[in-house]
């Protein structure tokens, strides 16, 4: 069992520090413009494997039997456990970011077209919608700013000189052919995301926390 409990709602002391975050799936849940990499916790995968085995076991039980009922309860319990672990992880990461930074800039998941790109599966797997909603309400409580920006080309542009180049997904690091800057792909993307906040409109986020994983985050 994982319990998440928040009691404080006191605005934090002001800070001018701003950070860009690039959301990923594997191996990183997110990478910041300062080069910090937050790994996706391994217990997600472990729990998923257990769930798959519990589901197989359920499918073999006879309908209406006691054993089937037990197997169904086991599957439901594992689902709850995974959801709770994920939520707890999201709370911790959001808390860390909100404590440290006055402005947090991320990719706007509502931008049309994003769902068709590399992110399609990741959005569901990593529960980014839930994470961003948690981040938004923690930020609001603390008097911090959270900004969503158009992510187009943020993973292709050199953050130093702006040179645009398409690279295959397996390229983690590269040297810009125009200015020679050596870049980590995701840190470069996070830096571009941060840079875009200057042009992005400030948003007011809904305060309510969604109930389930991957629930849509509301922009009133
Ligand atoms: Zn460059």
Boltz pocket constraint, residues with backbone or C-beta under 6 A from the ligand:
constraints:
  - pocket:
      binder: B
      contacts: [[A, 158], [A, 159], [A, 160], [A, 161], [A, 162], [A, 163], [A, 176], [A, 177], [A, 178], [A, 179], [A, 180], [A, 181]]
      max_distance: 6.0
